[in-house]
């Protein structure tokens, strides 16, 4: 995400937890994320609990950085990255997000626009690209915790803690939205659980590289999908629940055992505990993420996943404990 730093970067500090969706005041999060244009790096003066009256539309080239303080976005609307690129969301605690009716709101380009009903997701990506969601703690929202939809691509979801949620992560808008075939998402070093039911993630059409994540049980399934998605599940640790479904995967409208229909679900060096199982695609090639030289990373052995994910979620940094 080198496009978010360098020349002409604006440093903005949030000092006011209030929110006005149409005329945000200087010092508020919405003013920094939606009104100021160009490269903006947002930090916070002190611990805050922010209740957004309408979804926060984040502008391109914006980084929201909650390190060093305790930032909760909770109890009302939450974050939307709409037709934006080069966005970083880091170090936030986002929870108890609620569905909202449509209305007017300050858009990501500094202009008031009309938004439709939102379902109550913690973070929703709509036609967004080059997005990094890192070291956040997300839980207990009305719909889901993270949606990547409507042609969004080049998304990295790393070091987050997802917990206390039915539907966790959706990749792909709906079965009929074929533009999501170009979607590429990396899900790495995250902790799923406790008390997550399904969609970790659920993939439609596109491609996901899911690596070095800790799965602390599930109810229905851990990873699922529809419309012929491609998945490389690599060196994850899947700990099945004590009772109920032990199967990691779920496939909608696929043929027996996941074969055929363009499906590519493959498990590479995954570790399974407590009877967990992973039904792979029969035959076919393991889909590659096709990272460039700047994007490549070494996937550790699955036996290292517990230590790799021990600091997942929002970090509590201090002067003596830097992050």
C-alpha atoms as one frame of an Amber mdcrd trajectory, in Angstrom:
protein
   0.000   0.000   0.000   2.797   2.420  -0.889   0.304   4.770  -2.571  -0.957
   5.791   0.889   2.316   7.419   1.960   4.871   9.829   0.552   4.599  13.294
  -0.926   1.514  15.398  -0.125   0.322  13.078   2.651  -2.099  14.821   5.040
  -1.954  13.809   8.718  -5.374  14.215  10.349  -6.211  13.595  14.014  -9.742
  12.792  15.208 -10.539  14.836  18.322 -14.361  14.728  18.335 -16.432  11.489
  18.519 -19.655  13.145  17.303 -21.074  12.552  13.832 -23.040  14.573  11.292
 -23.639  12.558   8.097 -24.241  15.581   5.845 -22.141  18.417   7.310 -19.366
  16.763   9.325 -17.357  19.025  11.610 -13.566  19.323  11.442 -12.112  17.004
  14.054 -14.637  14.213  13.454 -13.861  10.900  11.788 -16.281  11.564   8.932
 -14.601  14.875   8.099 -11.227  13.174   7.737 -12.480  10.084   5.909 -14.981
  11.686   3.517 -14.371  15.433   3.158 -10.579  15.734   2.915  -9.309  14.585
  -0.468  -5.910  13.205  -1.435  -3.668  11.028   0.703  -4.992  11.159   4.276
  -3.619   9.298   7.311  -6.153   9.415  10.151  -5.219   8.853  13.803  -7.088
   9.501  17.063  -6.250  11.835  19.951  -7.649   9.566  22.660  -9.857   6.522
  23.310 -13.253   6.964  21.654 -16.599   5.294  21.095 -18.114   6.589  17.855
 -21.755   6.032  16.928 -22.221   6.781  13.225 -25.693   8.007  12.298 -25.237
   6.867   8.676 -22.599   4.672   6.994 -19.133   6.221   6.862 -18.049   6.398
   3.210 -14.257   6.278   3.087 -12.411   8.178   0.342  -9.647   6.768  -1.840
  -6.080   6.977  -0.493  -7.315   7.092   3.117  -5.801   5.181   6.040  -7.764
   4.947   9.306  -5.214   4.006  11.967  -6.434   3.197  15.479  -3.069   2.208
  16.953  -2.221   3.500  20.411  -5.806   4.138  21.477  -9.012   2.161  22.025
 -11.436   3.020  19.202 -14.929   1.519  19.089 -17.282   2.106  16.166 -20.461
   0.613  17.512 -24.188   0.689  18.039 -25.401   2.147  14.766 -24.089   2.455
  11.196 -20.551   1.376  10.313 -18.042   1.540   7.424 -18.531   1.458   3.659
 -15.782   1.660   1.031 -17.716   2.659  -2.089 -15.983   3.018  -5.465 -12.718
   3.787  -3.670  -9.166   2.514  -3.994  -6.039   2.383  -1.824  -7.770   2.298
   1.581  -6.349   0.945   4.860  -8.538   0.117   7.883  -6.364  -0.712  10.894
  -6.726  -1.092  14.629 -10.478  -0.558  15.096 -13.059  -2.381  17.189 -16.247
  -2.476  15.117 -19.301  -4.134  16.612 -23.071  -4.032  17.111 -23.588  -2.455
  13.671 -27.247  -2.094  12.775 -29.271  -1.913   9.561 -30.018   1.606   8.347
 -32.606   3.056   6.004 -31.485   5.050   2.993 -30.744   8.754   3.102 -28.287
  11.512   2.325 -24.683  11.250   3.463 -21.324  12.844   2.745 -19.787  10.709
   0.005 -16.220   9.569  -0.344 -15.454  12.365  -2.814 -16.538  15.141  -0.485
 -20.009  15.513  -2.031 -23.362  14.693  -0.442 -24.950  11.664  -2.109 -27.939
   9.409  -1.577 -27.313   5.923  -0.191 -29.760   3.048  -0.122 -30.623   0.736
   2.763 -27.658  -1.001   4.413 -27.925  -4.359   6.142 -25.744  -3.821   9.192
 -22.261  -4.995   8.165 -19.150  -3.910  10.050 -17.242  -3.168   6.824 -18.779
  -3.295   3.367 -16.784  -2.967   0.137 -18.676  -1.960  -3.009 -16.750  -1.693
  -6.310 -13.563  -1.095  -4.321  -9.973  -2.107  -5.064  -6.582  -2.257  -3.345
  -8.022  -2.452   0.165  -6.187  -3.619   3.299  -8.244  -4.638   6.351  -5.705
  -5.318   9.113  -5.641  -5.892  12.897  -9.293  -5.083  13.594 -11.646  -6.761
  16.072 -15.078  -7.329  14.526 -18.093  -8.922  16.189 -21.824  -9.049  16.840
 -23.273  -7.129  13.882 -26.796  -7.402  12.520 -25.806  -8.862   9.138 -22.134
  -9.705   8.569 -18.679  -8.542   9.558 -17.110  -8.044   6.119 -18.688  -7.944
   2.650 -16.588  -7.687  -0.528 -19.055  -7.075  -3.351 -19.919  -5.674  -6.782
 -16.618  -6.015  -8.578 -14.348  -5.325  -5.609 -10.897  -6.889  -5.951  -7.284
  -6.842  -4.753  -8.336  -7.058  -1.110  -6.166  -8.260   1.780  -7.811  -9.284
   5.059  -5.085  -9.907   7.636  -4.529 -10.233  11.389  -8.180  -9.621  12.291
 -10.216 -11.224  15.059 -13.709 -12.251  13.943 -15.938 -13.536  16.741 -19.514
 -13.804  18.054 -21.166 -13.767  14.617 -23.501 -15.840  12.446 -22.446 -14.713
   8.929 -18.824 -13.604   9.045 -17.376 -12.783   5.609 -19.039 -12.621   2.180
 -16.924 -12.472  -0.981 -19.130 -11.783  -4.011 -22.403  -9.866  -4.284 -24.901
 -12.475  -5.466 -25.053 -15.488  -7.760 -26.050 -13.344 -10.750 -23.305 -10.699
 -10.443 -20.751 -12.168 -12.847 -18.292  -9.251 -12.550 -17.192 -10.830  -9.292
 -15.418 -13.502 -11.365 -12.462 -11.099 -11.401 -12.405 -10.776  -7.600  -9.162
 -11.695  -5.821  -8.996 -11.722  -2.025  -6.256 -12.830   0.377  -7.363 -13.916
   3.868  -4.326 -14.461   6.106  -3.321 -14.596   9.817  -6.905 -14.126  11.058
  -8.577 -15.686  14.099 -12.148 -16.917  13.546 -14.025 -17.599  16.768 -15.281
 -18.268  19.273 -18.941 -18.534  18.327 -18.733 -18.024  14.567 -21.329 -19.970
  12.591 -20.547 -19.750   8.860 -18.982 -17.756   5.976 -15.308 -17.671   6.912
 -15.503 -16.845   4.020 -18.359 -17.632   1.614 -17.128 -17.085  -1.959 -19.129
 -16.379  -5.110 -17.524 -16.518  -8.581 -14.086 -15.194  -7.619 -10.799 -16.371
  -6.108  -9.631 -16.501  -2.503  -6.274 -17.469  -1.033  -6.975 -18.416   2.586
  -3.756 -19.051   4.517  -2.436 -19.388   8.081  -5.793 -18.691   9.746  -7.055
 -20.157  13.017 -10.587 -21.585  12.937 -11.925 -22.044  16.453 -14.956 -24.111
  15.512 -18.098 -23.401  13.484 -21.755 -24.449  13.417 -22.788 -24.895   9.758
 -19.413 -24.707   7.986 -16.197 -22.674   7.845 -15.581 -22.027   4.119 -18.299
 -22.196   1.483 -19.429 -20.829  -1.825 -21.474 -20.905  -4.991 -21.148 -20.180
  -8.716 -17.866 -21.979  -9.279 -15.420 -20.053  -7.102 -11.736 -20.914  -6.719
 -10.130 -21.470  -3.324  -6.616 -22.284  -2.198  -6.817 -23.134   1.489  -3.207
 -23.253   2.658  -1.716 -24.162   6.035  -4.736 -23.193   8.112  -5.614 -24.760
  11.458  -9.199 -26.050  11.502 -10.449 -27.064  14.952 -13.845 -28.721  14.550
 -16.575 -28.210  17.161 -17.055 -30.922  19.759 -20.418 -31.838  18.255 -22.263
 -31.134  15.032 -20.662 -30.628  11.623 -16.986 -31.535  11.346 -16.820 -30.655
   7.639 -14.998 -27.426   6.831 -16.588 -26.781   3.432 -20.043 -26.161   2.015
 -21.000 -25.877  -1.644 -24.293 -24.626  -3.031 -25.644 -26.473  -6.060 -22.437
 -28.405  -6.708 -22.229 -31.976  -7.909 -21.378 -34.835  -5.592 -18.183 -34.304
  -3.561 -17.662 -30.882  -5.038 -16.502 -32.112  -8.455 -17.357 -30.407 -11.730
 -19.174 -27.174 -12.388 -16.012 -25.071 -12.491 -15.389 -25.497  -8.762 -11.808
 -25.464  -7.495 -11.665 -26.026  -3.724  -8.223 -27.270  -2.665  -6.559 -27.840
   0.691  -2.756 -27.572   0.828  -0.866 -28.374   4.065  -3.898 -27.587   6.243
  -3.984 -28.994   9.772  -7.163 -30.595  11.140  -8.043 -31.166  14.781 -10.983
 -32.697  16.636 -12.133 -34.661  13.582 -12.300 -31.766  11.107 -12.468 -32.724
   7.414 -12.146 -30.868   4.105 -13.864 -32.130   0.945 -11.669 -31.096  -1.977
 -12.480 -30.759  -5.654 -11.811 -34.015  -7.464  -8.994 -33.494  -9.949  -8.104
 -30.120 -11.382  -5.214 -27.855 -10.535  -4.666 -25.992  -7.306  -5.478 -22.354
  -8.171  -2.556 -19.969  -7.725  -2.883 -16.442  -6.334  -0.579 -15.023  -9.036
   0.992 -12.464  -6.718   3.593 -10.109  -8.137   7.032  -9.870  -6.504   5.844
  -7.181  -4.063   2.772  -9.153  -3.000   4.355 -12.550  -2.393   4.742 -13.824
   1.154   5.929 -17.034   2.767   3.093 -19.201   4.059   4.198 -20.778   7.331
   3.552 -24.335   8.429   0.080 -24.879   9.905   1.664 -25.883  13.218   2.716
 -22.224  13.606  -0.803 -20.827  13.208  -1.539 -20.499  16.930   1.522 -18.316
  17.438   0.954 -16.382  14.197  -2.584 -15.423  15.223  -2.023 -14.804  18.937
  -2.019 -11.025  18.331  -4.917 -10.964  15.862  -7.379  -8.140  16.334  -6.906
  -4.526  17.360  -3.582  -4.045  19.128  -3.260  -2.191  22.407  -0.062  -0.228
  21.785   1.757   1.922  24.335   5.006   3.861  24.425   6.676   0.832  25.986
   4.874  -1.725  23.787   5.035  -0.506  20.222   3.229  -1.989  17.249
